[in-house]
Amino acid sequence: MDLELRRASRDLLPDYVEALTRGWSADNVRGVAAANEELAAIARDADAFVASLEDRAAQGPAVVMPDGSRVPRLPGYRMWLWDGEFCGSIGLRWQPGTSALPTYVLGHIGYSVVPWKQRRGYATRALALLLPLARHEGLAHVDITTDPENLASQKVILANGGRRVGPFRRVPSYGDDTLHLRFRIDL
């Protein structure tokens, strides 16, 4: 498998747009609503959208939570999975100077593979490629969360040295109080 992590770019944007229009979303929480927002942002200003995917200084707008509330943006970036075409994305966010995260941030890393490329080991490989970049940002560990029934994501995390920290409930702004699982990968 020749999977790469690529910085978002205007020349790769058509593949990203195609994935969004086919129903994929990089946002595992907000899904189709987030995909539609991204399509609208791309239509307004494609260059600004591409630039927004790398925000190491947290200069972008506040993050809108599922309940509509807004929270401060953290430094971070999203990279695209590429095997000759767009396969998904993986993102990293952090607080400068600490590995801790605010309670409204579910984890340091989020990833999503397009449905037509799943079950090929892409998420496992993408996470392995991102971990040295997280270490480079000064993180001692990364936390990654998943739903208890998402066994595929749990396997991805465990294959990359993750250990289960325990169950937790998301903050109320996520709109549910179901249990979720937190994993940690020491860097």
C-alpha atoms as one frame of an Amber mdcrd trajectory, in Angstrom:
protein
   0.000   0.000   0.000   1.438   3.362  -1.019  -0.603   5.608   1.227   0.672
   9.136   1.803  -0.422  12.032   3.953  -0.641  15.167   1.831  -1.211  18.760
   2.741  -4.475  20.049   1.377  -3.933  21.797  -1.930  -5.951  23.383  -4.681
  -4.831  20.779  -7.236  -6.185  17.922  -5.058  -9.383  19.779  -4.164 -11.577
  18.267  -6.944 -11.084  14.783  -5.447 -11.999  16.132  -2.006 -15.149  17.774
  -3.391 -16.115  14.531  -5.116 -15.851  12.651  -1.812 -18.043  15.245  -0.087
 -20.668  15.078  -2.826 -20.682  11.274  -2.555 -21.719  11.574   1.112 -18.381
  11.327   2.936 -17.466  13.757   5.701 -14.264  14.339   7.630 -16.447  15.208
  10.634 -17.479  12.024  12.435 -19.789  13.949  14.758 -21.673  16.332  12.451
 -21.492  14.220   9.289 -23.522  15.457   6.321 -24.147  18.895   7.862 -20.399
  19.463   8.092 -19.883  18.171   4.539 -22.492  20.622   3.227 -20.828  23.487
   5.116 -17.485  22.564   3.566 -18.982  22.410   0.075 -20.460  25.882   0.600
 -17.123  27.213   1.876 -15.323  25.755  -1.153 -17.878  27.338  -3.487 -17.368
  30.736  -1.791 -13.572  30.684  -1.784 -11.695  27.479  -2.562  -8.286  28.947
  -1.726  -9.465  30.151   1.685 -10.961  26.715   2.396  -7.706  24.941   1.552
  -5.754  27.429   3.704  -8.168  26.887   6.630  -7.158  23.239   6.903  -3.803
  24.259   8.360  -4.222  26.606  11.307  -1.235  26.162  13.604  -1.894  29.528
  15.276  -5.628  28.923  15.872  -6.517  32.064  13.927  -9.699  30.598  12.417
 -13.192  31.207  13.718 -14.553  29.558  16.838 -15.644  25.940  16.467 -19.404
  25.382  16.310 -20.501  22.529  18.554 -23.432  20.237  17.687 -25.758  22.261
  19.940 -24.802  25.497  18.152 -22.563  26.848  20.919 -19.098  28.106  20.011
 -15.785  27.183  21.599 -12.237  28.446  21.012 -10.332  26.841  18.154  -7.123
  24.967  18.966  -4.017  24.972  16.795  -4.124  22.133  14.322  -4.245  20.888
  10.780  -5.900  18.307   8.594  -4.020  16.224   6.046  -5.463  14.217   3.191
  -4.938  10.504   2.672  -3.727   9.816  -0.841  -3.112   6.551  -2.714  -3.170
   8.088  -6.178  -6.556   9.609  -5.371  -8.256  11.054  -2.321  -8.937   8.437
   0.384  -9.899  10.431   3.490  -8.403  12.769   6.019  -6.669  12.811   9.372
  -6.361  15.795  11.655  -4.256  16.793  14.628  -5.102  19.452  17.214  -3.300
  20.422  20.409  -2.847  23.023  23.118   0.603  24.599  23.009   2.846  23.566
  25.884   0.745  20.648  27.125  -0.661  17.308  26.060  -3.910  18.090  27.917
  -7.024  19.065  25.988 -10.059  21.137  26.981 -13.098  19.024  27.898 -14.935
  20.065  24.729 -12.220  18.526  22.505 -12.737  14.783  22.161  -9.169  13.944
  21.190  -5.964  15.078  19.553  -6.566  13.090  16.388  -9.587  12.472  14.220
  -9.638  10.464  11.023 -12.084   9.301   8.402 -11.611   7.110   5.345 -14.023
   7.359   2.416 -16.419   4.360   2.448 -15.231   3.036  -0.916 -11.646   2.729
   0.399 -12.344   1.284   3.844 -11.014  -2.066   5.089  -7.673  -1.588   3.333
  -5.646  -0.573   6.403  -5.629   3.104   5.400  -6.698   4.486   8.785  -4.085
   2.361  10.572  -1.350   3.543   8.204  -2.478   7.185   8.327  -2.388   7.188
  12.119   1.094   5.624  12.077   2.268   8.371   9.700   0.747  11.132  11.849
   2.190  10.062  15.221   5.748  11.352  14.508   4.208  14.688  13.487   2.347
  14.835  16.811   5.606  14.134  18.640   7.207  16.953  16.631   4.537  19.324
  18.016   5.829  18.539  21.512   3.084  16.164  22.613   4.004  13.433  25.085
   0.888  11.477  24.174  -2.231  11.728  22.055  -5.753  10.880  23.102  -8.191
   9.440  20.572 -11.843   8.713  21.270 -14.382   6.446  19.661 -17.809   4.995
  20.205 -17.863   1.627  22.041 -19.418  -0.084  19.002 -16.801   1.248  16.564
 -14.571  -1.813  16.683 -12.774  -0.864  13.464 -11.545   2.406  14.963 -10.530
   0.660  18.171  -8.424  -1.782  16.124  -6.748   1.154  14.332  -5.811   2.738
  17.652  -4.642  -0.501  19.267  -2.534  -1.378  16.184  -0.677   1.901  16.744
   0.158   1.224  20.391  -2.957   2.698  21.938  -4.226   1.645  25.316  -7.719
   2.096  26.630  -7.888   4.829  29.272 -11.567   4.299  29.980 -15.103   5.330
  29.227 -16.281   8.928  29.431 -19.329  11.034  28.668 -19.034  13.921  26.241
 -19.791  17.434  27.444 -23.480  18.446  27.047 -22.774  20.613  23.975 -22.465
  17.360  21.973 -26.144  16.693  22.618 -25.923  13.233  24.157 -24.753  11.576
  27.321 -23.887   8.148  25.951 -20.626   6.506  26.901 -17.630   6.845  24.626
 -14.147   5.363  24.911 -10.853   7.211  25.325  -7.555   5.692  24.212  -4.033
   7.053  24.655  -0.922   6.540  22.579   2.325   7.512  24.305   4.784   9.257
  22.042
